[in-house]
Amino acid sequence: MNQIFNPENFFWKCFDKMADVVGLSLLWFMCSLPVVTIGPACAALYDASARCVRGGEGSPYGRFLRTFRREFNISPISYLISRRIQESRFLLCETDHTLSQIAQILGFSSLSYFSQSFRRLEGVSPMEYRKRRRGRRGGGERIKSADNEK
């Protein structure tokens, strides 16, 4: 009976490897959703899976993240944040959603984290970005309407 629950048992070793492969596949899927990253995600999956099956060193998840970073020159989380900020620029200019709604739509954990990330990448706060973009668009519309009245 002790052999059944022994972590060195053949069954548990195989189960552990299969669980790692399933986990890596899910990680690959999440990193491949933006089609642009499918190449680095596939390279990372191959490298991590091959080492996992061979019984390589360390965590296969850490290996996946390191390989992704090496192939794409950016960590998966940094890439995801930059994509979210890119989408937020569109939402700020084209919708009337509040900043809280935009942060929630894009999956940020809080408005504060969204604002901090936006400022770090764009150099201005989300509200300032919205005001500047709408000011340009609104100013252009006013000039056109003034010209039409003449």
TORKOL-4160 file (C-alpha; in steps of 0.2 Angstrom, whole numbers, padded with zeros to 4 digits, m for minus):
150
<pt num="1" X="0000" Y="0000" Z="0000"/>
<pt num="2" X="0015" Y="0012" Z="0003"/>
<pt num="3" X="0021" Y="0009" Z="m0014"/>
<pt num="4" X="0005" Y="0017" Z="m0022"/>
<pt num="5" X="0007" Y="0034" Z="m0014"/>
<pt num="6" X="0026" Y="0034" Z="m0016"/>
<pt num="7" X="0031" Y="0049" Z="m0027"/>
<pt num="8" X="0045" Y="0039" Z="m0034"/>
<pt num="9" X="0033" Y="0027" Z="m0041"/>
<pt num="10" X="0033" Y="0025" Z="m0060"/>
<pt num="11" X="0014" Y="0030" Z="m0061"/>
<pt num="12" X="0017" Y="0046" Z="m0052"/>
<pt num="13" X="0032" Y="0051" Z="m0061"/>
<pt num="14" X="0023" Y="0048" Z="m0078"/>
<pt num="15" X="0008" Y="0057" Z="m0071"/>
<pt num="16" X="0019" Y="0072" Z="m0066"/>
<pt num="17" X="0026" Y="0073" Z="m0083"/>
<pt num="18" X="0009" Y="0072" Z="m0091"/>
<pt num="19" X="0003" Y="0086" Z="m0080"/>
<pt num="20" X="0018" Y="0097" Z="m0085"/>
<pt num="21" X="0015" Y="0094" Z="m0103"/>
<pt num="22" X="m0004" Y="0099" Z="m0101"/>
<pt num="23" X="0001" Y="0114" Z="m0091"/>
<pt num="24" X="0014" Y="0119" Z="m0104"/>
<pt num="25" X="0001" Y="0117" Z="m0118"/>
<pt num="26" X="m0011" Y="0129" Z="m0109"/>
<pt num="27" X="0003" Y="0141" Z="m0107"/>
<pt num="28" X="0007" Y="0140" Z="m0125"/>
<pt num="29" X="m0011" Y="0143" Z="m0130"/>
<pt num="30" X="m0012" Y="0159" Z="m0119"/>
<pt num="31" X="0005" Y="0166" Z="m0126"/>
<pt num="32" X="m0001" Y="0162" Z="m0144"/>
<pt num="33" X="m0018" Y="0171" Z="m0144"/>
<pt num="34" X="m0010" Y="0186" Z="m0152"/>
<pt num="35" X="m0005" Y="0177" Z="m0168"/>
<pt num="36" X="0011" Y="0188" Z="m0169"/>
<pt num="37" X="0018" Y="0178" Z="m0154"/>
<pt num="38" X="0015" Y="0160" Z="m0161"/>
<pt num="39" X="0033" Y="0158" Z="m0167"/>
<pt num="40" X="0041" Y="0162" Z="m0150"/>
<pt num="41" X="0028" Y="0152" Z="m0141"/>
<pt num="42" X="0030" Y="0137" Z="m0151"/>
<pt num="43" X="0049" Y="0138" Z="m0149"/>
<pt num="44" X="0047" Y="0139" Z="m0130"/>
<pt num="45" X="0035" Y="0125" Z="m0130"/>
<pt num="46" X="0046" Y="0114" Z="m0139"/>
<pt num="47" X="0061" Y="0118" Z="m0129"/>
<pt num="48" X="0052" Y="0116" Z="m0112"/>
<pt num="49" X="0043" Y="0100" Z="m0117"/>
<pt num="50" X="0059" Y="0092" Z="m0124"/>
<pt num="51" X="0068" Y="0095" Z="m0108"/>
<pt num="52" X="0053" Y="0090" Z="m0097"/>
<pt num="53" X="0051" Y="0073" Z="m0106"/>
<pt num="54" X="0070" Y="0070" Z="m0105"/>
<pt num="55" X="0070" Y="0074" Z="m0087"/>
<pt num="56" X="0079" Y="0091" Z="m0088"/>
<pt num="57" X="0083" Y="0103" Z="m0074"/>
<pt num="58" X="0071" Y="0115" Z="m0066"/>
<pt num="59" X="0053" Y="0119" Z="m0069"/>
<pt num="60" X="0047" Y="0117" Z="m0086"/>
<pt num="61" X="0036" Y="0133" Z="m0084"/>
<pt num="62" X="0052" Y="0143" Z="m0080"/>
<pt num="63" X="0060" Y="0136" Z="m0095"/>
<pt num="64" X="0045" Y="0140" Z="m0106"/>
<pt num="65" X="0046" Y="0158" Z="m0100"/>
<pt num="66" X="0065" Y="0160" Z="m0102"/>
<pt num="67" X="0064" Y="0153" Z="m0120"/>
<pt num="68" X="0049" Y="0164" Z="m0124"/>
<pt num="69" X="0059" Y="0179" Z="m0118"/>
<pt num="70" X="0074" Y="0174" Z="m0128"/>
<pt num="71" X="0065" Y="0172" Z="m0144"/>
<pt num="72" X="0054" Y="0187" Z="m0143"/>
<pt num="73" X="0065" Y="0199" Z="m0133"/>
<pt num="74" X="0051" Y="0203" Z="m0121"/>
<pt num="75" X="0043" Y="0193" Z="m0106"/>
<pt num="76" X="0026" Y="0186" Z="m0109"/>
<pt num="77" X="0019" Y="0197" Z="m0096"/>
<pt num="78" X="0027" Y="0213" Z="m0103"/>
<pt num="79" X="0020" Y="0209" Z="m0120"/>
<pt num="80" X="0003" Y="0206" Z="m0113"/>
<pt num="81" X="0003" Y="0223" Z="m0104"/>
<pt num="82" X="0009" Y="0232" Z="m0119"/>
<pt num="83" X="m0005" Y="0224" Z="m0130"/>
<pt num="84" X="m0018" Y="0229" Z="m0116"/>
<pt num="85" X="m0011" Y="0247" Z="m0117"/>
<pt num="86" X="m0012" Y="0247" Z="m0136"/>
<pt num="87" X="m0030" Y="0242" Z="m0135"/>
<pt num="88" X="m0034" Y="0254" Z="m0121"/>
<pt num="89" X="m0028" Y="0268" Z="m0133"/>
<pt num="90" X="m0042" Y="0264" Z="m0145"/>
<pt num="91" X="m0055" Y="0262" Z="m0131"/>
<pt num="92" X="m0050" Y="0279" Z="m0123"/>
<pt num="93" X="m0052" Y="0288" Z="m0140"/>
<pt num="94" X="m0067" Y="0279" Z="m0148"/>
<pt num="95" X="m0078" Y="0275" Z="m0133"/>
<pt num="96" X="m0085" Y="0285" Z="m0118"/>
<pt num="97" X="m0081" Y="0271" Z="m0106"/>
<pt num="98" X="m0074" Y="0277" Z="m0089"/>
<pt num="99" X="m0056" Y="0273" Z="m0085"/>
<pt num="100" X="m0062" Y="0260" Z="m0072"/>
<pt num="101" X="m0073" Y="0251" Z="m0086"/>
<pt num="102" X="m0058" Y="0251" Z="m0098"/>
<pt num="103" X="m0047" Y="0244" Z="m0084"/>
<pt num="104" X="m0059" Y="0230" Z="m0081"/>
<pt num="105" X="m0063" Y="0226" Z="m0099"/>
<pt num="106" X="m0044" Y="0224" Z="m0102"/>
<pt num="107" X="m0041" Y="0213" Z="m0087"/>
<pt num="108" X="m0031" Y="0224" Z="m0076"/>
<pt num="109" X="m0033" Y="0220" Z="m0058"/>
<pt num="110" X="m0036" Y="0238" Z="m0053"/>
<pt num="111" X="m0038" Y="0256" Z="m0060"/>
<pt num="112" X="m0022" Y="0261" Z="m0051"/>
<pt num="113" X="m0012" Y="0247" Z="m0060"/>
<pt num="114" X="m0019" Y="0251" Z="m0076"/>
<pt num="115" X="m0015" Y="0270" Z="m0074"/>
<pt num="116" X="0002" Y="0266" Z="m0068"/>
<pt num="117" X="0006" Y="0254" Z="m0083"/>
<pt num="118" X="m0002" Y="0266" Z="m0095"/>
<pt num="119" X="0009" Y="0281" Z="m0089"/>
<pt num="120" X="0025" Y="0270" Z="m0089"/>
<pt num="121" X="0022" Y="0265" Z="m0108"/>
<pt num="122" X="0014" Y="0281" Z="m0115"/>
<pt num="123" X="0022" Y="0295" Z="m0104"/>
<pt num="124" X="0005" Y="0302" Z="m0099"/>
<pt num="125" X="m0010" Y="0297" Z="m0089"/>
<pt num="126" X="m0025" Y="0289" Z="m0097"/>
<pt num="127" X="m0036" Y="0304" Z="m0094"/>
<pt num="128" X="m0023" Y="0316" Z="m0101"/>
<pt num="129" X="m0021" Y="0305" Z="m0116"/>
<pt num="130" X="m0040" Y="0305" Z="m0119"/>
<pt num="131" X="m0041" Y="0324" Z="m0117"/>
<pt num="132" X="m0027" Y="0327" Z="m0129"/>
<pt num="133" X="m0034" Y="0315" Z="m0143"/>
<pt num="134" X="m0052" Y="0321" Z="m0141"/>
<pt num="135" X="m0045" Y="0339" Z="m0141"/>
<pt num="136" X="m0037" Y="0336" Z="m0158"/>
<pt num="137" X="m0052" Y="0328" Z="m0165"/>
<pt num="138" X="m0064" Y="0340" Z="m0157"/>
<pt num="139" X="m0054" Y="0355" Z="m0163"/>
<pt num="140" X="m0053" Y="0349" Z="m0181"/>
<pt num="141" X="m0072" Y="0347" Z="m0181"/>
<pt num="142" X="m0075" Y="0364" Z="m0175"/>
<pt num="143" X="m0064" Y="0372" Z="m0188"/>
<pt num="144" X="m0073" Y="0363" Z="m0202"/>
<pt num="145" X="m0090" Y="0368" Z="m0195"/>
<pt num="146" X="m0084" Y="0386" Z="m0194"/>
<pt num="147" X="m0077" Y="0385" Z="m0212"/>
<pt num="148" X="m0094" Y="0378" Z="m0218"/>
<pt num="149" X="m0104" Y="0393" Z="m0210"/>
<pt num="150" X="m0094" Y="0406" Z="m0220"/>
